Each structure stands twice: as C-alpha cells, then as structure tokens.
Amino acid sequence: MREIGPLVYGKDYKAIISYMQWKHLLCSRINCSICGSPMEFKTRTQRKGSLDGYTWRCTDSHCRTMKTIRSGSFFEK
C-alpha cells in the first residue's frame, strides 16, 4: 500500500489507473465485444457518460462502442 499512498493523496487519477493496470486490477488492453477491434483508453467527462473520467472506446470508425474502465476487471460488477 505504500506504493500507492502518494498517488491517492495527490489525487493523480491517471497515475492511480496506471498503477492498477500494472498490478493487473484493471485491463491495460481490451478488444471490442461487438466488432473485435482494439479499444483505446480515452479521457471522458461525467457529462458525456463516464463516472470515472476515462473510458475504453472502439477504434473502428463504424462501431465506436464505449465501455467503462472497469470492463473485464475485478471491479466490473
């Protein structure tokens, strides 16, 4: 827990997410469940549908499916 302490207190959310991906608590890569294309990690506002501030978005220009950053992880449900 010492490793993440400064990140949590400083509220560096991007660093916290990177740490959780490094520890395999969140996915660092994910494919779209609709078309199979790789998804990219994007910043997203709460107003646009993200409670976390980040989402996975399909890179296929015809699909553009979005998933939460928790998809496929321990935190999904």
C-alpha positions in Angstrom: 0.0 0.0 0.0 3.0 2.3 0.5 3.5 2.4 -3.3 0.1 3.9 -4.0 -0.2 6.2 -0.9 1.3 9.3 -2.5 -0.8 8.8 -5.6 -4.1 8.6 -3.7 -3.4 11.6 -1.5 -2.3 13.6 -4.5 -5.4 12.6 -6.5 -3.4 11.8 -9.6 -6.1 9.7 -11.1 -4.2 8.8 -14.3 -1.3 7.6 -12.2 -3.6 5.5 -10.0 -5.2 3.9 -13.0 -1.7 3.2 -14.5 -0.7 1.6 -11.2 -3.9 -0.5 -11.1 -3.2 -1.6 -14.7 0.4 -2.5 -13.8 -1.0 -4.6 -10.9 -3.5 -6.3 -13.3 -6.5 -4.9 -11.4 -7.7 -3.0 -14.4 -7.2 -4.0 -18.1 -4.4 -2.4 -19.9 -5.7 -3.6 -23.3 -9.2 -4.6 -24.4 -10.9 -5.6 -27.6 -14.4 -4.5 -28.6 -17.0 -7.2 -27.9 -19.1 -6.0 -30.9 -16.5 -5.9 -33.8 -13.3 -7.3 -32.2 -11.2 -4.2 -32.9 -8.8 -2.9 -30.3 -10.2 -0.3 -27.9 -8.2 2.8 -26.8 -8.2 4.4 -23.4 -9.7 7.9 -23.6 -10.4 10.8 -21.2 -14.2 11.2 -20.9 -16.2 13.7 -18.8 -19.0 12.7 -16.5 -21.4 14.7 -18.6 -20.5 12.5 -21.6 -21.3 9.3 -19.6 -18.2 8.4 -17.6 -18.3 8.3 -13.8 -14.5 7.6 -13.7 -13.4 10.2 -16.1 -12.0 7.6 -18.5 -13.5 5.1 -20.9 -12.5 2.4 -23.4 -13.5 3.4 -27.0 -13.5 1.2 -30.1 -11.1 2.4 -32.7 -13.3 1.2 -35.6 -14.9 4.3 -37.1 -18.1 2.5 -37.8 -18.5 0.9 -34.4 -17.3 3.4 -31.8 -18.6 1.3 -28.9 -17.6 2.6 -25.4 -17.0 0.6 -22.2 -16.1 1.7 -18.6 -12.5 1.4 -17.5 -13.7 -1.4 -15.1 -14.8 -3.7 -18.0 -13.1 -7.0 -17.9 -11.6 -6.4 -14.5 -12.1 -7.3 -10.9 -14.2 -4.1 -10.5 -16.6 -4.8 -13.3 -19.6 -5.6 -11.2 
